[in-house]
Amino acid sequence: MPPLGPLEFGASRHAGEIPLILKLNSANSLSGGNVNDQALTATVDDALRLGCVGVGFTLYPGSDACYGMQEELKDIIREAKAKGLVPVVWSYPRGGKISKDGETALDIIAYAAHMAALMGATIIKVKPPKAAIDLDAAKASYQKAEVPMETLADRIRHVMQASFNGQRVVVFSGGEAKGTEGVLEEIRQIAEGGGHGAIIGRNSFQRSRQQALELLDGVIKIYLGKA
């Protein structure tokens, strides 16, 4: 049986200590151009064998491969739930009617989160939305509804509303490396908007161990209401 990357080698060392999620599809930076699909590289049974609590899948709403990816995801989510695993979906829109800048526009991110929720995801990961509306067809609706979007907290709140009105766990990617206060301010805004967390691996691992621990302590205090 082929190895499944770092998780294959590290799962046994931390069994029962860290909740593990096995990502079932993957891309690479050598394929060139705008990557709009990912290859299936693992199965739900692989996740069970490794003692994982969930499986992950990247979906590209709007891409030429979107419908095929949705069909793959449908089967994965059905099997994962039947076997007691949590389905996690990275929903990253691209292609189709979406402009490059529009990939992080509020209407696009909210729709991407909604699509993941419709597919059956329990945990959804999207990028933090910017204060812009990309689709012409959506602009009139957003203006009529007077959707607040001035602050990141406003925009996070709207994404949560699109995710079955907050009935799904939604986390937001951390983006490019930034200073400690920049990271913490983004976390505050996400928490204020009702988001469940941020993925800050890049902003943690590129620091010394002590600095990373101090950053994570600051994040925890925000969610505990102590900062």
C-alpha positions, -999 to 999 in steps of 0.1 A, spaced: 0 0 0 15 34 -10 23 59 17 0 88 22 25 115 29 34 129 63 2 117 79 10 81 71 43 84 90 31 105 119 -4 91 127 8 63 149 30 87 170 1 109 180 -28 84 180 -55 96 204 -37 129 211 -44 150 180 -77 148 159 -64 139 124 -80 148 91 -69 130 60 -71 151 28 -84 128 0 -75 149 -30 -44 169 -39 -28 191 -66 8 202 -73 26 233 -83 42 216 -114 10 212 -134 12 247 -147 -14 274 -154 -45 278 -133 -51 245 -115 -88 238 -115 -89 202 -104 -73 179 -79 -65 142 -81 -80 117 -56 -50 104 -37 -66 86 -7 -99 70 4 -122 70 34 -109 36 44 -74 50 45 -86 76 70 -101 49 91 -69 29 90 -49 59 102 -73 66 131 -86 99 116 -117 117 128 -124 132 94 -117 134 57 -109 165 37 -116 175 1 -109 206 -20 -138 218 -42 -133 245 -69 -168 261 -75 -169 277 -109 -140 256 -124 -144 235 -155 -140 205 -133 -165 216 -107 -193 191 -115 -170 162 -116 -155 172 -82 -190 176 -68 -198 140 -78 -166 127 -62 -174 147 -31 -210 134 -29 -198 98 -27 -170 107 -2 -194 125 21 -219 97 20 -193 71 28 -176 92 55 -208 99 74 -218 62 71 -185 53 87 -186 79 114 -161 104 100 -165 142 97 -164 156 62 -143 188 58 -145 208 25 -120 234 13 -143 255 -10 -121 277 -32 -140 293 -61 -122 300 -94 -129 300 -132 -162 303 -149 -179 337 -144 -156 346 -115 -129 372 -121 -94 366 -106 -100 395 -81 -135 382 -75 -123 349 -60 -124 366 -26 -154 389 -32 -181 386 -5 -208 372 -29 -184 346 -42 -171 334 -8 -206 333 6 -218 312 -23 -188 289 -21 -195 283 16 -232 277 8 -223 251 -19 -201 232 6 -229 232 31 -253 219 5 -229 191 -4 -231 180 32 -199 193 47 -198 195 85 -167 218 85 -161 244 57 -129 263 49 -130 294 28 -109 325 24 -117 357 43 -141 377 21 -132 412 8 -157 441 6 -166 436 -31 -194 420 -51 -181 402 -82 -212 390 -101 -233 416 -118 -264 395 -112 -257 396 -74 -250 434 -71 -287 444 -72 -297 418 -46 -269 429 -22 -278 465 -26 -315 458 -21 -309 438 10 -283 464 23 -259 436 33 -233 452 56 -197 446 43 -176 475 56 -157 454 83 -144 419 81 -167 410 110 -197 421 88 -185 400 60 -178 369 81 -213 373 96 -228 371 61 -207 340 52 -220 323 84 -255 332 74 -249 316 40 -237 284 58 -271 273 69 -274 304 92 -244 294 113 -254 257 116 -221 246 100 -185 251 114 -167 276 91 -130 284 94 -111 309 73 -77 306 57 -50 328 72 -35 341 39 -1 355 35 24 358 64 18 390 85 28 405 118 15 393 151 -10 421 156 -22 417 120 -30 380 126 -47 387 160 -68 416 146 -80 393 118 -88 366 144 -108 392 164 -129 401 134 -135 365 125 -146 357 161 -168 389 162 -185 378 130 -193 344 144 -166 324 125 -152 293 143 -115 299 136 -87 307 112 -60 285 97 -28 302 107 -2 275 100 20 297 78 18 325 104 27 301 132 54 278 117 75 307 102 81 319 138 104 306 164 88 280 188 84 306 215 69 333 193 45 307 178 33 297 212 28 333 222 8 339 190 -14 308 197 -19 319 233 -32 352 220 -56 335 196 -69 313 224 -75 343 247 -95 360 219 -119 330 217 -121 329 255 -131 365 255 -99 375 274 -83 397 247 
